[in-house]
Amino acid sequence: MKVLIAPLDWGLGHATRCIPVIGELQRQGCEVVIAGSGDSLQLLQKEFQQLRSFAIPGYQPRYPAHGSMVLTMALQLPGFLRVISAEHRAINKITEIEKPDLIISDNRYGCRSPAIPSVFITHQSNILMPKRFGWLQYPVRRANIRMINRFNVCWIPDFPGDDSLAGDMHSSGDSPLKIEVEYIGWLSRFACPGGEKQKNSFHKYDIAAIFSGPEPQRTILENIVVPQLKPSGLKYRVVRGLPGLNSPEQDKSIVNFLPSRELQADIEGADLIVARSGYSTVMDMYALNRKVVFVPTPGQTEQEYLAKRFMEKGIAFYMKQNEFHLKTALDQAKNFSGFGAFPKNNLLQAAVAKAISMRGT
């Protein structure tokens, strides 16, 4: 069976959480073809060099350096809608060439086909809006649901009920989706047998800073954190989340990109992680039982919600980007538990097997 999988290019998280999905598809005997754009496509090409891949139109969102995130996104909306139409045309061309039996889209609304069973992956069936734009909550949610309903199945990378990480970003009890909804459990690209640390992990760094996400905010955070790390006397590693750049850095503690195995070793070898609070990063930190200081992207409601959620649970300290202070982060992190054991998950295996069986139905 041949499966076409296409992650969103909005940061790297959608691509990284597709890594375990691709792995499970391969374990169940599927031939996998990748479609994507930008850094997220390059990341998967580096991880799965043997797989065929196709470039499709990218969203290339731009975050504001200052001002309203909602307004900036609203101004880009016409362009995003054009990309959805363009990616749909591109997927149709790819399906003519590859003739897949199943399409899996991670948050790409145009990556589907009425003639082929299509799965949509999202942790946000309920897109949260800032309080002052609360009046937009219903129409945004309604539009989101309408587009997801064009697929056959919706996979949610979470557990329902009390074990949920995403919380209010989806609702396990009153989903308005008309298609089948399946929880596939938390996903992480990092090998994590039963939530235990890798046997070869050892202390390498006092702190590791993982930067990713759309510009210019990715660079703004880097320019805030790195100047505080350099004179600190701490042993640190900075991973800039730029797989498209291979130029060496003068500071050997800073790298543009690391393959998953190397990144896992560096994260496990660090006493503390500084990272964005994107959902895929949250799952990765949970998978590796790490202590984290979350610095959400300013104005990105999802990341702000998750950062506050885990601070309230006593798991991870949260700092606003413009207030980031390294010594405060180090001191406050001691008061938080860090993430616990990542539960074993057979939900993805079952969901993949079920999706494979949709062929020909």
C-alpha positions as CSV (number, residue, x, y, z in Angstrom):
1,M,0.0,0.0,0.0
2,K,1.2,3.5,-0.9
3,V,0.6,6.5,1.4
4,L,1.2,10.1,0.7
5,I,1.9,12.3,3.8
6,A,2.1,16.1,3.8
7,P,2.9,18.2,6.9
8,L,2.2,21.9,7.2
9,D,5.3,24.2,6.9
10,W,4.4,26.4,9.8
11,G,7.5,25.8,11.8
12,L,9.0,22.4,12.2
13,G,6.6,20.8,14.6
14,H,4.1,19.4,12.1
15,A,7.0,17.7,10.3
16,T,8.6,16.3,13.4
17,R,5.4,14.7,14.7
18,C,5.0,13.1,11.3
19,I,8.2,11.2,11.8
20,P,6.6,8.6,14.2
21,V,3.6,8.4,11.8
22,I,5.9,7.6,8.9
23,G,7.7,5.0,11.0
24,E,4.5,3.3,11.9
25,L,3.4,3.2,8.3
26,Q,6.6,1.6,7.3
27,R,6.4,-1.0,10.1
28,Q,3.0,-1.9,8.8
29,G,4.4,-2.5,5.3
30,C,3.4,0.8,3.6
31,E,5.4,2.6,0.9
32,V,5.5,6.3,2.0
33,V,5.8,9.3,-0.3
34,I,6.4,12.8,1.2
35,A,5.0,16.1,0.1
36,G,5.8,19.4,1.7
37,S,7.6,22.7,1.5
38,G,10.4,24.8,3.1
39,D,12.3,23.7,6.1
40,S,9.7,21.2,7.2
41,L,10.2,19.3,3.9
42,Q,14.0,19.5,4.2
43,L,13.8,18.1,7.7
44,L,11.9,15.0,6.5
45,Q,14.2,14.6,3.5
46,K,17.1,14.5,5.9
47,E,15.4,12.0,8.2
48,F,14.1,9.8,5.4
49,Q,16.6,10.1,2.6
50,Q,15.4,6.9,0.9
51,L,11.8,8.2,0.4
52,R,10.6,10.0,-2.7
53,S,9.4,13.5,-2.0
54,F,7.6,16.3,-3.7
55,A,7.7,20.1,-3.2
56,I,4.2,21.7,-3.0
57,P,3.3,25.4,-2.4
58,G,4.2,26.7,1.1
59,Y,2.4,29.0,3.4
60,Q,5.5,30.9,4.5
61,P,3.7,32.8,7.3
62,R,5.3,35.9,8.7
63,Y,4.9,36.8,12.4
64,P,4.9,40.5,13.4
65,A,8.0,41.8,15.1
66,H,5.6,44.1,17.0
67,G,1.9,44.7,17.1
68,S,-1.1,42.4,16.7
69,M,-0.6,38.8,15.7
70,V,-4.3,38.5,14.9
71,L,-4.2,41.5,12.5
72,T,-1.0,40.2,10.9
73,M,-2.5,36.8,10.3
74,A,-5.8,38.3,9.0
75,L,-3.8,40.3,6.4
76,Q,-2.2,37.1,5.2
77,L,-5.4,35.2,5.1
78,P,-6.1,35.8,1.3
79,G,-2.7,34.4,0.6
80,F,-3.2,31.4,2.8
81,L,-6.5,30.6,1.0
82,R,-4.7,30.8,-2.3
83,V,-2.1,28.3,-1.0
84,I,-4.8,25.9,0.0
85,S,-6.1,25.9,-3.5
86,A,-2.6,25.6,-5.0
87,E,-1.6,22.7,-2.7
88,H,-4.9,20.9,-3.6
89,R,-3.9,21.2,-7.3
90,A,-0.4,20.0,-6.6
91,I,-1.7,17.0,-4.6
92,N,-3.9,16.1,-7.5
93,K,-0.9,16.1,-9.8
94,I,1.1,14.0,-7.4
95,T,-1.7,11.5,-7.0
96,E,-1.8,11.1,-10.8
97,I,1.9,10.2,-10.7
98,E,2.1,8.2,-7.6
99,K,-1.4,6.8,-7.3
100,P,-1.4,6.5,-3.5
101,D,-4.0,4.5,-1.7
102,L,-4.2,6.9,1.3
103,I,-3.4,10.6,1.9
104,I,-2.4,11.8,5.4
105,S,-2.4,15.6,5.8
106,D,-1.0,17.3,8.9
107,N,-3.0,20.6,9.1
108,R,-2.9,21.1,5.3
109,Y,-6.5,21.7,4.3
110,G,-5.8,21.3,0.6
111,C,-4.0,18.0,0.8
112,R,-6.9,15.6,0.2
113,S,-8.7,13.9,-2.7
114,P,-12.4,12.9,-3.0
115,A,-11.2,9.8,-4.8
116,I,-8.7,8.7,-2.2
117,P,-9.3,8.1,1.6
118,S,-7.8,11.2,3.3
119,V,-6.8,11.7,7.0
120,F,-6.4,15.0,8.6
121,I,-4.1,15.4,11.7
122,T,-4.7,18.3,14.1
123,H,-4.6,19.0,17.8
124,Q,-6.7,22.2,17.2
125,S,-10.3,21.4,16.3
126,N,-11.0,24.3,18.5
127,I,-8.7,27.2,17.5
128,L,-8.3,29.6,20.5
129,M,-8.5,33.3,20.0
130,P,-7.1,36.1,22.3
131,K,-9.6,37.5,24.8
132,R,-10.0,40.8,23.0
133,F,-10.9,38.9,19.8
134,G,-13.2,36.4,21.5
135,W,-16.0,37.4,19.2
136,L,-14.1,35.7,16.4
137,Q,-14.0,32.3,18.3
138,Y,-17.2,30.9,16.8
139,P,-16.8,31.9,13.1
140,V,-13.1,30.8,13.1
141,R,-14.0,27.4,14.7
142,R,-16.9,27.0,12.3
143,A,-14.6,27.6,9.3
144,N,-12.0,25.3,10.6
145,I,-14.5,22.5,11.2
146,R,-16.0,22.9,7.8
147,M,-12.6,22.4,6.1
148,I,-11.7,19.4,8.3
149,N,-15.1,17.8,7.4
150,R,-13.9,17.5,3.8
151,F,-11.6,14.6,5.0
152,N,-12.6,11.1,5.9
153,V,-11.0,10.9,9.3
154,C,-9.5,13.3,11.8
155,W,-6.6,12.1,13.9
156,I,-5.9,14.0,17.1
157,P,-2.4,13.5,18.5
158,D,-3.5,13.5,22.1
159,F,-5.4,11.4,24.7
160,P,-9.0,12.3,25.6
161,G,-10.1,13.4,29.1
162,D,-7.8,14.0,32.0
163,D,-4.7,12.8,30.1
164,S,-5.1,15.5,27.5
165,L,-2.1,17.8,26.8
166,A,-3.9,20.1,24.4
167,G,-6.9,20.8,26.8
168,D,-9.3,23.3,25.4
169,M,-7.7,23.3,21.9
170,H,-10.0,20.3,21.3
171,S,-13.0,18.9,23.1
172,S,-13.3,15.2,23.6
173,G,-16.9,15.3,24.5
174,D,-18.7,17.7,22.1
175,S,-16.8,17.6,18.9
176,P,-18.9,19.2,16.1
177,L,-17.0,17.2,13.4
178,K,-19.2,15.1,11.2
179,I,-16.3,12.8,10.2
180,E,-14.8,10.1,12.4
181,V,-12.5,11.3,15.1
182,E,-9.7,9.1,16.5
183,Y,-7.2,9.9,19.3
184,I,-3.8,8.6,18.3
185,G,-2.0,9.5,21.5
186,W,1.0,11.8,22.0
187,L,3.6,11.7,19.2
188,S,7.3,12.3,19.4
189,R,10.1,11.8,16.9
190,F,12.4,10.7,19.8
191,A,12.8,7.1,20.7
192,C,11.4,6.7,24.2
193,P,10.7,3.1,25.4
194,G,8.1,3.5,28.2
195,G,9.1,7.0,29.0
196,E,12.6,5.9,30.3
197,K,15.7,7.9,29.6
198,Q,18.1,6.5,27.1
199,K,20.8,4.4,28.8
200,N,23.6,6.3,27.1
201,S,22.4,9.7,28.2
202,F,24.8,11.7,30.4
203,H,25.4,15.3,31.4
204,K,26.6,17.4,28.4
205,Y,25.2,20.8,29.0
206,D,23.8,23.0,31.7
207,I,21.2,24.4,29.3
208,A,20.0,23.7,25.7
209,A,18.1,26.3,23.8
210,I,15.9,25.0,20.9
211,F,14.7,27.7,18.5
212,S,12.2,27.2,15.7
213,G,9.1,28.8,14.2
214,P,8.4,31.5,11.6
215,E,10.5,34.6,11.3
216,P,11.2,37.2,12.5
217,Q,10.2,35.9,16.0
218,R,12.6,32.9,15.8
219,T,15.5,35.3,15.3
220,I,14.3,37.7,17.9
221,L,14.2,35.0,20.6
222,E,17.7,33.8,19.5
223,N,19.0,37.4,19.8
224,I,17.6,37.7,23.3
225,V,18.8,34.3,24.7
226,V,22.2,33.8,23.1
227,P,23.8,37.1,24.3
228,Q,22.9,36.0,27.8
229,L,24.3,32.5,27.4
230,K,27.7,33.5,26.0
231,P,29.0,35.4,29.1
232,S,27.2,33.1,31.6
233,G,30.0,30.6,32.1
234,L,27.4,27.8,31.5
235,K,28.0,24.9,29.2
236,Y,25.3,25.3,26.6
237,R,24.0,24.1,23.2
238,V,21.9,26.2,20.8
239,V,20.0,24.5,18.0
240,R,18.6,27.1,15.7
241,G,16.1,25.0,13.9
242,L,17.2,25.9,10.4
243,P,17.7,22.7,8.4
244,G,18.2,24.6,5.2
245,L,21.4,26.2,6.4
246,N,24.6,24.2,6.6
247,S,27.1,27.0,7.1
248,P,29.4,26.4,10.2
249,E,29.1,28.7,13.1
250,Q,32.2,30.3,14.7
251,D,30.7,29.3,18.1
252,K,30.7,25.5,18.1
253,S,28.0,25.6,20.7
254,I,25.6,26.9,18.1
255,V,24.3,24.6,15.3
256,N,21.7,25.3,12.6
257,F,20.2,21.8,12.7
258,L,20.7,18.3,14.1
259,P,19.2,15.0,13.0
260,S,16.7,13.5,15.5
261,R,19.2,11.1,17.1
262,E,21.8,13.8,17.8
263,L,19.2,16.3,19.0
264,Q,17.8,13.7,21.4
265,A,21.2,13.1,22.8
266,D,21.8,16.8,23.4
267,I,18.4,17.4,24.9
268,E,18.8,14.4,27.2
269,G,22.2,15.6,28.2
270,A,21.0,19.1,29.2
271,D,19.9,19.9,32.7
272,L,17.4,22.5,31.4
273,I,15.7,23.2,28.1
274,V,14.6,26.7,26.8
275,A,12.1,26.3,24.0
276,R,8.9,27.6,22.4
277,S,5.7,26.0,23.8
278,G,4.4,24.7,20.5
279,Y,2.4,21.5,20.9
280,S,5.0,19.2,19.1
281,T,7.7,20.6,21.3
282,V,5.6,19.9,24.4
283,M,5.2,16.3,23.3
284,D,8.9,16.0,22.7
285,M,9.8,17.4,26.1
286,Y,7.3,15.0,27.7
287,A,8.8,12.1,25.7
288,L,12.2,12.8,27.2
289,N,11.1,13.7,30.7
290,R,12.8,17.1,30.6
291,K,12.8,20.3,32.7
292,V,11.8,23.2,30.5
293,V,11.4,26.9,30.5
294,F,8.8,27.8,27.9
295,V,9.0,31.1,26.0
296,P,5.9,31.3,23.8
297,T,5.9,33.2,20.6
298,P,4.3,36.6,21.4
299,G,0.7,36.8,20.4
300,Q,0.5,33.1,19.4
301,T,-2.5,32.1,21.5
302,E,-1.9,28.3,21.3
303,Q,1.7,28.6,22.7
304,E,0.7,31.1,25.4
305,Y,-2.2,28.8,26.4
306,L,0.1,25.7,26.7
307,A,2.8,27.6,28.5
308,K,0.4,28.9,31.1
309,R,-1.3,25.5,31.4
310,F,1.9,23.7,32.3
311,M,3.0,26.4,34.6
312,E,-0.3,26.2,36.5
313,K,0.2,22.4,36.7
314,G,3.7,23.0,38.3
315,I,5.4,21.3,35.4
316,A,7.3,24.0,33.5
317,F,8.2,27.7,34.2
318,Y,6.9,30.2,31.6
319,M,8.5,33.5,30.7
320,K,7.4,36.1,28.2
321,Q,9.9,36.7,25.4
322,N,10.5,40.4,26.2
323,E,11.0,39.5,29.9
324,F,13.4,36.6,29.4
325,H,16.2,36.7,31.9
326,L,18.6,33.7,32.1
327,K,19.3,33.8,35.8
328,T,15.6,34.1,36.7
329,A,14.9,31.2,34.4
330,L,17.5,29.0,36.0
331,D,16.4,29.9,39.5
332,Q,12.6,29.5,38.9
333,A,13.0,26.2,37.0
334,K,14.1,24.6,40.2
335,N,10.5,25.0,41.5
336,F,8.9,23.0,38.8
337,S,8.8,19.2,38.4
338,G,9.5,18.9,34.7
339,F,7.6,16.4,32.6
340,G,6.9,12.9,33.9
341,A,6.7,9.5,32.2
342,F,5.5,9.4,28.6
343,P,3.0,6.6,28.4
344,K,3.2,3.7,26.0
345,N,0.9,4.3,23.1
346,N,-0.7,1.7,20.9
347,L,-3.4,4.1,19.6
348,L,-1.3,5.2,16.6
349,Q,-0.7,1.6,15.6
350,A,-4.4,0.9,15.7
351,A,-5.3,4.1,13.8
352,V,-2.8,3.3,11.0
353,A,-4.1,-0.2,10.7
354,K,-7.7,1.1,10.5
355,A,-6.7,3.7,7.9
356,I,-5.0,1.1,5.8
357,S,-8.2,-0.9,5.7
358,M,-10.0,2.1,4.2
359,R,-8.4,1.3,0.9
360,G,-11.0,0.5,-1.7
361,T,-13.9,1.4,0.6
